[in-house]
Amino acid sequence: MAPITMIEGIRQAMFEEMDRDPAVVAIGEDIGVYGGAFKATEGLIARFGRERVIETPISETAIVGAACGMSFLGLRPVAEMQFIDFIACCFNQVTNFVAKSHYLWGAPVPMVIRGPSGGGVHGGPFHSANPEMYFMHTPGLKIIYPSTPSDAKGLLKSAIRDNNPVLFFEHKFLYRRIKEEVPAGDHLVPIGKAIVRREGGDLTIISYAAMAHTAMEAAEQLAKEGINAEVIDLRTLLPLDRETILASVKKTNKLLVVHEDTRTGGIAGEIAALVCEGAFEDLDGPIARVTALDTPVPYAPTLEERFLPNTEKVVAAARELAKY
Amino acid sequence: MSHPLTREQNLELYYFMQLNRQLEERMVRLFRQNKIVGGLYSSLGQEAVSVGTCYALEKRDWIAPMIRNIGALLVKGVPPRDIFTQHMAKYTSPTQGKDGTSHFGDLKVRHIVSPISMLGDLIPVMTGVAMAGRYLGQKIVALTWIGDGGSSTGAFHEGLGLAASQRAAFVLIVENNQWAYSTPVSRQVPVKNLADRAVAYGIRSWIVDGNDVTAVYNATKEAVDECRAGRGPALIEVKTMRMRGHAQHDPAEYVPKEMFEYWKARDPIAQFEKYLTENKIWDAKTKSEIDARIERELDVEQKFAEESPMPPPELAEEGVYCEGCHTIEADWKRSKAEVTPPGCSIDPAWSLKDFGAFAEVATLAKQPAAPGGGNGAKTPKRVLAAPAKLAAKQPLPAQEPEEPSVPRVPFGRGPKDKSVRQAQNPRDRHQNSRDKQGRR
């Protein structure tokens, strides 16, 4: 198999799932004739037609609401947010209707909301967001945020087959910057399982999405200095893979969490809490974090670079932590 | 078009309206005995809306009730015990005590979608239900209700927009009960009829006396039939009156007494009883038989609810995710081959009827100026901008150059201020301005 980009992995997942199961439909803005703002659904309408590739008005609440209604009749809709920032427009529909249906009245909502997220491409404050933590706090949702083409494909396919509402974040910086060979055949990656990207014994760096790559780069640099970092890519944020996190911290005794999301209320806080609950005795140093600033995502490249974590910042934090 | 009802159907309409009312009256008593866990929302005076609309549906059709649509649930076959137990938060309730009131559903048998408290969200959801029904070839209609208050939400408009653009088999009952909590409808919506909003979506609409169950039924039947025939969504405004406060805690003192009296004289059940008697559809004996049956049934149902246990505390931890507890399978009523490649493959290009130019402008320009204001639905189209071609034919008259306006005197300054003098006397300004070389 030739290596493919992440956007191609997502596109393949859509094609394969829609081919496999006529209950899978796509709904969103400009996803048909145009193929989606990032071409994630290119060619979908030609193959599956207008009944299965539903182009909507600019109405995020209606997109998510309709997808939810369709799922009640046994369909498995995949709703696209043109940019994931716009999920804020349908916050109520997602958090109060979709997320609560199964718990409250036993109605499963097998749907996926997917869309491009993340910064580093100078998209400005409304096209660069990482809104995952708004939804981490909503019981009933699953949240996936992959970092590789192979995971993106395998996790999206799993998400479509899941009986629960899944938010699927696609980091747009990674869409076309990395290529990878994807296993042939029906490639599925399980939801809720983190992966150890690099083994090490001196400290654990936990990250996800674009920052998983930054963490890997930092680990390579640290290795030259004699610091051997273990890197965990979460892949699924909700439900969080407690076992993998705790096992690694118990091994390395030091934890650094890196995320592109803003600092206050970011996932680093939740991970720190669960490590304190489950591996406090094993810690040899404070739990450290490298995150974006507590500001909106600024537009100018100089400002955005200051805003985002990068390899240098991660290396510096890891060096400090390694001293303990 | 009228859809004549048989005697049995008429009696059934009465049965459901009276069952609706007696059930709710019993719950008022339970509320006063502290047996209702949360709030209690009355649909007193609105029974004809819930019952008349839902009665026009078929078994396969889908509904999503609002808080005051218990009557619709009864018509759909929900037993009164479900309503009692929901309000009393019992383990035997459809949600096992996880939610109250009419917040429950039934996907498999009765096709009911549970509401949430945020208004309007059911409109896109039921649009999706209708879209899925069409996709699966089920020939269903999806119907939900919204109040006058809820018709101001964003979800209402987004949902109607999508339903219209999809031509979904979706019926929206706009239940105008005159009050959004304490705010009268005239203070929320600057149109005479809420049905006028349908014009903005290019969908059909009806206005009906919501206290006349036969009229409500007839309008809904017509809308439902047209929807099923593929003519796109429909909106029915039913004019009625909320005869109690928003909920039990609210004495509704903000409602003028005369307004209650006006509507009390139009009570939907009393009116229908009169209709049944005058048209000799029933007699006193039939009425008392039905009423006795309702009492008997409600006795049993209420007893069941009162004797039911509260849910065990550990239930709170269960059910956030579906982990294999449900089998999700669509009920296909058409061949899957039609929606599987190559059967569904198309040439993906837009076909456009015109290119969007303002073609009517020439005709409109010849008409006298339309009066402004009033009801949006009836206001003639007005030309908002003349295209270049038209402007060339009628050149604008030469205009006198405007006098330079006198700047507002900054606070605390008077006519002696230099800037004021300059503005009032252009000569002064000239004298004080610099020439091209920067000299005064």
HADDOCK unambig.tbl for C-alpha pairs under 7 A between the chains (distance, minus, plus):
assign (segid A and resid 22 and name CA) (segid B and resid 336 and name CA) 6.83 0.50 0.50
assign (segid A and resid 22 and name CA) (segid B and resid 339 and name CA) 6.51 0.50 0.50
assign (segid A and resid 22 and name CA) (segid B and resid 340 and name CA) 6.33 0.50 0.50
assign (segid A and resid 33 and name CA) (segid B and resid 348 and name CA) 5.50 0.50 0.50
assign (segid A and resid 33 and name CA) (segid B and resid 349 and name CA) 6.13 0.50 0.50
assign (segid A and resid 45 and name CA) (segid B and resid 348 and name CA) 6.38 0.50 0.50
assign (segid A and resid 46 and name CA) (segid B and resid 345 and name CA) 5.34 0.50 0.50
assign (segid A and resid 46 and name CA) (segid B and resid 346 and name CA) 4.94 0.50 0.50
assign (segid A and resid 46 and name CA) (segid B and resid 347 and name CA) 5.71 0.50 0.50
assign (segid A and resid 46 and name CA) (segid B and resid 348 and name CA) 5.32 0.50 0.50
assign (segid A and resid 47 and name CA) (segid B and resid 341 and name CA) 6.16 0.50 0.50
assign (segid A and resid 47 and name CA) (segid B and resid 344 and name CA) 6.86 0.50 0.50
assign (segid A and resid 47 and name CA) (segid B and resid 345 and name CA) 4.38 0.50 0.50
assign (segid A and resid 47 and name CA) (segid B and resid 346 and name CA) 6.59 0.50 0.50
assign (segid A and resid 48 and name CA) (segid B and resid 339 and name CA) 6.99 0.50 0.50
assign (segid A and resid 48 and name CA) (segid B and resid 340 and name CA) 6.80 0.50 0.50
assign (segid A and resid 48 and name CA) (segid B and resid 341 and name CA) 6.19 0.50 0.50
assign (segid A and resid 48 and name CA) (segid B and resid 344 and name CA) 5.26 0.50 0.50
assign (segid A and resid 48 and name CA) (segid B and resid 345 and name CA) 5.06 0.50 0.50
assign (segid A and resid 49 and name CA) (segid B and resid 344 and name CA) 5.18 0.50 0.50
assign (segid A and resid 49 and name CA) (segid B and resid 345 and name CA) 5.11 0.50 0.50
assign (segid A and resid 49 and name CA) (segid B and resid 346 and name CA) 5.45 0.50 0.50
assign (segid A and resid 51 and name CA) (segid B and resid 135 and name CA) 6.91 0.50 0.50
assign (segid A and resid 56 and name CA) (segid B and resid 162 and name CA) 6.76 0.50 0.50
assign (segid A and resid 57 and name CA) (segid B and resid 162 and name CA) 6.58 0.50 0.50
assign (segid A and resid 59 and name CA) (segid B and resid 158 and name CA) 5.64 0.50 0.50
assign (segid A and resid 61 and name CA) (segid B and resid 155 and name CA) 6.31 0.50 0.50
assign (segid A and resid 61 and name CA) (segid B and resid 158 and name CA) 6.79 0.50 0.50
assign (segid A and resid 62 and name CA) (segid B and resid 124 and name CA) 4.87 0.50 0.50
assign (segid A and resid 62 and name CA) (segid B and resid 155 and name CA) 6.87 0.50 0.50
assign (segid A and resid 62 and name CA) (segid B and resid 158 and name CA) 5.48 0.50 0.50
assign (segid A and resid 62 and name CA) (segid B and resid 159 and name CA) 5.14 0.50 0.50
assign (segid A and resid 62 and name CA) (segid B and resid 162 and name CA) 6.55 0.50 0.50
assign (segid A and resid 65 and name CA) (segid B and resid 121 and name CA) 6.93 0.50 0.50
assign (segid A and resid 65 and name CA) (segid B and resid 124 and name CA) 4.77 0.50 0.50
assign (segid A and resid 65 and name CA) (segid B and resid 125 and name CA) 4.37 0.50 0.50
assign (segid A and resid 65 and name CA) (segid B and resid 128 and name CA) 6.88 0.50 0.50
assign (segid A and resid 66 and name CA) (segid B and resid 124 and name CA) 5.02 0.50 0.50
assign (segid A and resid 66 and name CA) (segid B and resid 125 and name CA) 4.63 0.50 0.50
assign (segid A and resid 66 and name CA) (segid B and resid 126 and name CA) 6.96 0.50 0.50
assign (segid A and resid 66 and name CA) (segid B and resid 127 and name CA) 5.79 0.50 0.50
assign (segid A and resid 66 and name CA) (segid B and resid 128 and name CA) 3.64 0.50 0.50
assign (segid A and resid 67 and name CA) (segid B and resid 128 and name CA) 5.94 0.50 0.50
assign (segid A and resid 68 and name CA) (segid B and resid 125 and name CA) 6.02 0.50 0.50
assign (segid A and resid 68 and name CA) (segid B and resid 128 and name CA) 6.88 0.50 0.50
assign (segid A and resid 69 and name CA) (segid B and resid 125 and name CA) 4.34 0.50 0.50
assign (segid A and resid 69 and name CA) (segid B and resid 126 and name CA) 5.78 0.50 0.50
assign (segid A and resid 69 and name CA) (segid B and resid 128 and name CA) 4.29 0.50 0.50
assign (segid A and resid 69 and name CA) (segid B and resid 129 and name CA) 4.51 0.50 0.50
assign (segid A and resid 70 and name CA) (segid B and resid 128 and name CA) 4.77 0.50 0.50
assign (segid A and resid 70 and name CA) (segid B and resid 129 and name CA) 5.02 0.50 0.50
assign (segid A and resid 70 and name CA) (segid B and resid 131 and name CA) 6.86 0.50 0.50
assign (segid A and resid 70 and name CA) (segid B and resid 132 and name CA) 4.92 0.50 0.50
assign (segid A and resid 72 and name CA) (segid B and resid 107 and name CA) 6.76 0.50 0.50
assign (segid A and resid 73 and name CA) (segid B and resid 129 and name CA) 6.79 0.50 0.50
assign (segid A and resid 73 and name CA) (segid B and resid 132 and name CA) 6.46 0.50 0.50
assign (segid A and resid 73 and name CA) (segid B and resid 330 and name CA) 5.81 0.50 0.50
assign (segid A and resid 74 and name CA) (segid B and resid 328 and name CA) 5.48 0.50 0.50
assign (segid A and resid 74 and name CA) (segid B and resid 329 and name CA) 5.00 0.50 0.50
assign (segid A and resid 74 and name CA) (segid B and resid 330 and name CA) 4.17 0.50 0.50
assign (segid A and resid 75 and name CA) (segid B and resid 330 and name CA) 6.30 0.50 0.50
assign (segid A and resid 93 and name CA) (segid B and resid 121 and name CA) 6.61 0.50 0.50
assign (segid A and resid 97 and name CA) (segid B and resid 116 and name CA) 6.68 0.50 0.50
assign (segid A and resid 102 and name CA) (segid B and resid 319 and name CA) 6.64 0.50 0.50
assign (segid A and resid 102 and name CA) (segid B and resid 320 and name CA) 6.35 0.50 0.50
assign (segid A and resid 102 and name CA) (segid B and resid 321 and name CA) 6.63 0.50 0.50
assign (segid A and resid 102 and name CA) (segid B and resid 322 and name CA) 6.78 0.50 0.50
assign (segid A and resid 103 and name CA) (segid B and resid 319 and name CA) 4.78 0.50 0.50
assign (segid A and resid 103 and name CA) (segid B and resid 320 and name CA) 4.65 0.50 0.50
assign (segid A and resid 103 and name CA) (segid B and resid 321 and name CA) 7.00 0.50 0.50
assign (segid A and resid 104 and name CA) (segid B and resid 95 and name CA) 6.02 0.50 0.50
assign (segid A and resid 104 and name CA) (segid B and resid 98 and name CA) 5.45 0.50 0.50
assign (segid A and resid 104 and name CA) (segid B and resid 99 and name CA) 6.07 0.50 0.50
assign (segid A and resid 105 and name CA) (segid B and resid 95 and name CA) 5.02 0.50 0.50
assign (segid A and resid 105 and name CA) (segid B and resid 104 and name CA) 5.60 0.50 0.50
assign (segid A and resid 105 and name CA) (segid B and resid 105 and name CA) 6.38 0.50 0.50
assign (segid A and resid 108 and name CA) (segid B and resid 322 and name CA) 6.16 0.50 0.50
assign (segid A and resid 139 and name CA) (segid B and resid 320 and name CA) 6.46 0.50 0.50
assign (segid A and resid 140 and name CA) (segid B and resid 320 and name CA) 5.08 0.50 0.50
assign (segid A and resid 140 and name CA) (segid B and resid 321 and name CA) 5.68 0.50 0.50
assign (segid A and resid 163 and name CA) (segid B and resid 322 and name CA) 6.04 0.50 0.50
assign (segid A and resid 164 and name CA) (segid B and resid 321 and name CA) 6.40 0.50 0.50
assign (segid A and resid 164 and name CA) (segid B and resid 322 and name CA) 6.20 0.50 0.50
